[in-house]
Amino acid sequence: MLYYIMRTSKDYSKKGGRDMRDQRLSTEEIGEILDMYESSSEMHTGAVIRIDLSNHKILYSSNFKRVIGLGKDEFPQNLDELKKLLREEDFQKLQDNFNNYDYENEWILRVSFKEKREGFDNFELVGKKKRWNNRDIVYILIRNTKQKYGMITPETFFPKDLFDNSQQAIVITDKNNKVVTVNKAFVDMMGYSLEEVVGKDPHFWSSNMHDKTFYQRMWYDLKSKGFWNGRLINKKRNGEIIFTYSNIFEIKGYSNELIGYIAINTDITNNVRREEEITRVHKYDFQTWLPNKEFLLEKMKDVIARNLDNVHAEYALIVIKINKMHELPIVYDFEKINFIIKEITDRITKIAENDFFVSRIAEDEFALFGSLNSLSNIEEISNKLIKALAEPLQLFGEKVFIKARIGISTYPQNSKDPEQLINQARTALNVSSKSDINFYSLDLSNLIKYENLIEEEIYYALQNNKLVLFFQPQIDTDNFEIIGAEALIRMQKSDGTILSPFDFLEVAKKKGLMTEIDRFVLESTAKIAKELNSSLNNKIKVFFNVSKSFFEDKDFLNFIEIVLDKYDIDPSYLGVELTEEIFIDDFYSAQKKINALKNMGLQIALDDFGTGFSSLAYLNKLRIDKIKIDKSFIDDLLKSESSKRLVSSIISMSHILGLEVIAEGVETQEQLSFLQSKGCYEIQGYYFSKPLPLAEFVKSFC
């Protein structure tokens, strides 16, 4: 790191005379700093141990021997062995702390060995208990009181005179990027006192004129190279914009661990053509150099103000949202992301710039503002944009697929306020719709409000145990005995009324709440299935539904194992209902998870069979036990010959493949008779019973 900083300092000084050199510390000054830095890094000592209170086993950090002074064969492997090392009263205090402190509450204790060892007899322990995987775990930091330790401070890191008297503003943060200290030059430059900034992230004085990508690139360089330099636009305490040239590098401590960061800043505001530059950064997006939201609002206000007396003036605002833009940094580096954004920008401007004021109003949103000739004209342009953006991008030999949605609001029909027009177009964007293009309307606004209310009710239900399960029996019509049940979710609102899944599950999917709901369903189903089967002669299998989001959750299989273990339930009492949508994105991953579920002993039913595109192609590759014929086919069974043929084929195919088959949504004797005649004897539907609360279900069928 020393070589890197010295080299960049020398290279940079060649670019532009004294003013440019003054923006960096001299090589001699950097050498002094690094000398202090290397010395102070030796001050960091402290070992960590982990104690599992369920089995008393102890694990150690790699520096345990250096801090404690024990030979490796002397390391205590459990609490009994630790007790032999410590004074009896100290070990008792330690155990008291395990029991008396709540989770996450930190405690400090001094302990000593029974047998004195030179330099290794007194220790300070800083401990905390946590709950992990249903076990109590204690983590303890051990410090040897005879060894020096502590956080680096300016006095240990910098030559004091250099820190105090530097003309450049110096900021030191810890490894979490929280300010530890600043020097006098920083206070003079920015107007903040030391007390106002200590403990805060430096973003505290950011101007917010750099976009998210700028900071991502800065941190990428800093973490990959250990150093970053460039121009920052910040804001003083009085609100004034300040341009600085900043040098930031990592502080590394013992074993090359990251301790913090140093930023050395020079005010270059007077060297910038200030008025022109500030105007530009206020009104343009840094990445695309399109007008930003502030500039768009200014433009809209100006156009509307000039046409207030024109009763025929009509305008449209088109907001384009690029789906999953936030995921790009996970997949691509900055060079590729910039290429993708440039290509998106070029495609939009090529279609729209002659007729619209084109702007970028958010990381994943572009906006077009222009005259409204007709709704069909706006729709035509929107379709062109969707089509153009859907064309795959050629990214260094790789194809990248972009999907966009469009929301449209109009002036003066929807609103005369520019800010409200933007919000309305965004509302149209966020509506649940199969269409990629949606116009704002009052009905749409009411729908969004309704969805927000339902979202609040879901949160209320999750927090106050207001989700409930109903059960619909599954009957074997060979002997008309109950063989199983499907657990179906219901939600009790804050006013006491019960909502069916049709009233809230779509909102839950849209708001990302399905995983939490599914966890409740799984745990409740397991508990109830065990209770039911412990009191019945004829065992019944209870099926629960799993959403795509829960199935794809990284903890899905682990959570099921935890629940099975928690309730000590026979897995044969449980069945999982999956829909075909889980196979669409990653069939092989889904196949592995289904195999894992089978290995646990659970039965697998494929729900809504026949409604997807993948059924026949994948059915023989999956360890499925049962097929559920979708209700939509049963509804049309007596009205449509094609439905009869399809249902007959599903039943026949299931028998050939050795699979069980059950029909759901059976409501009439005629439907039942047809299914029996084709060999389908497992039935679920209103013909036998609607879904019932647990107490009614038990009374009627158990």
Stockholm file with secondary structure:
# STOCKHOLM 1.0

chainA/1-702         MLYYIMRTSKDYSKKGGRDMRDQRLSTEEIGEILDMYESSSEMHTGAVIRIDLSNHKILYSSNFKRVIGLGKDEFPQNLDELKKLLREEDFQKLQDNFNNYDYENEWILRVSFKEKREGFDNFELVGKKKRWNNRDIVYILIRNTKQKYGMITPETFFPKDLFDNSQQAIVITDKNNKVVTVNKAFVDMMGYSLEEVVGKDPHFWSSNMHDKTFYQRMWYDLKSKGFWNGRLINKKRNGEIIFTYSNIFEIKGYSNELIGYIAINTDITNNVRREEEITRVHKYDFQTWLPNKEFLLEKMKDVIARNLDNVHAEYALIVIKINKMHELPIVYDFEKINFIIKEITDRITKIAENDFFVSRIAEDEFALFGSLNSLSNIEEISNKLIKALAEPLQLFGEKVFIKARIGISTYPQNSKDPEQLINQARTALNVSSKSDINFYSLDLSNLIKYENLIEEEIYYALQNNKLVLFFQPQIDTDNFEIIGAEALIRMQKSDGTILSPFDFLEVAKKKGLMTEIDRFVLESTAKIAKELNSSLNNKIKVFFNVSKSFFEDKDFLNFIEIVLDKYDIDPSYLGVELTEEIFIDDFYSAQKKINALKNMGLQIALDDFGTGFSSLAYLNKLRIDKIKIDKSFIDDLLKSESSKRLVSSIISMSHILGLEVIAEGVETQEQLSFLQSKGCYEIQGYYFSKPLPLAEFVKSFC
#=GR chainA/1-702 SS CHHHHHHHHHHHHTTSHHHHHTTSCCHHHHHHHHHHHHHHHTTCCCEEEEEETTTTEEEECTTHHHHHCCCGGGCCCBHHHHHHHBCHHHHHHHHHHHHHSCTTCCEEEEEEBSSCCTTCSEEEEEEEEEEETTEEEEEEEEEETTSCCCCCCHHHHSCHHHHHHCSSEEEEEETTSCEEEECHHHHHHHCCCHHHHTTSCGGGGBCSCSCHHHHHHHHHHHHHHSEEEEEEEEECTTSCEEEEEEEEEEEECGGGCEEEEEEEEEECGGGSCHHHHHHHHHHBCTTTCCBCHHHHHHHHHHHHHHTTTCTTCCEEEEEEEETTGGGHHHHSCHHHHHHHHHHHHHHHHHHHTTTSEEEEEETTEEEEEEECCCHHHHHHHHHHHHHHHHSCEEETTEEECCCEEEEEEEETTTCSCHHHHHHHHHHHHTSCCSCSEEECCHHHHHHHHHHHHHHHHHHHHHHTTCEEEEEEEEEETTTTEEEEEEEEEEEECTTSCEECHHHHHHHHHHTTCHHHHHHHHHHHHHHHHHHHHHSCSSCCEEEEECCHHHHTSTTHHHHHHHHHHHHTCCGGGEEEEECGGGGTSCHHHHHHHHHHHHHHTCEEEEEEETSSSSHHHHGGGSCCCEEEECHHHHHTTTTCHHHHHHHHHHHHHHHHTTCEEEEECCCSHHHHHHHHHTTCCEEESTTTCCCEEHHHHHHHHC
#=GC SS_cons         CHHHHHHHHHHHHTTSHHHHHTTSCCHHHHHHHHHHHHHHHTTCCCEEEEEETTTTEEEECTTHHHHHCCCGGGCCCBHHHHHHHBCHHHHHHHHHHHHHSCTTCCEEEEEEBSSCCTTCSEEEEEEEEEEETTEEEEEEEEEETTSCCCCCCHHHHSCHHHHHHCSSEEEEEETTSCEEEECHHHHHHHCCCHHHHTTSCGGGGBCSCSCHHHHHHHHHHHHHHSEEEEEEEEECTTSCEEEEEEEEEEEECGGGCEEEEEEEEEECGGGSCHHHHHHHHHHBCTTTCCBCHHHHHHHHHHHHHHTTTCTTCCEEEEEEEETTGGGHHHHSCHHHHHHHHHHHHHHHHHHHTTTSEEEEEETTEEEEEEECCCHHHHHHHHHHHHHHHHSCEEETTEEECCCEEEEEEEETTTCSCHHHHHHHHHHHHTSCCSCSEEECCHHHHHHHHHHHHHHHHHHHHHHTTCEEEEEEEEEETTTTEEEEEEEEEEEECTTSCEECHHHHHHHHHHTTCHHHHHHHHHHHHHHHHHHHHHSCSSCCEEEEECCHHHHTSTTHHHHHHHHHHHHTCCGGGEEEEECGGGGTSCHHHHHHHHHHHHHHTCEEEEEEETSSSSHHHHGGGSCCCEEEECHHHHHTTTTCHHHHHHHHHHHHHHHHTTCEEEEECCCSHHHHHHHHHTTCCEEESTTTCCCEEHHHHHHHHC
//
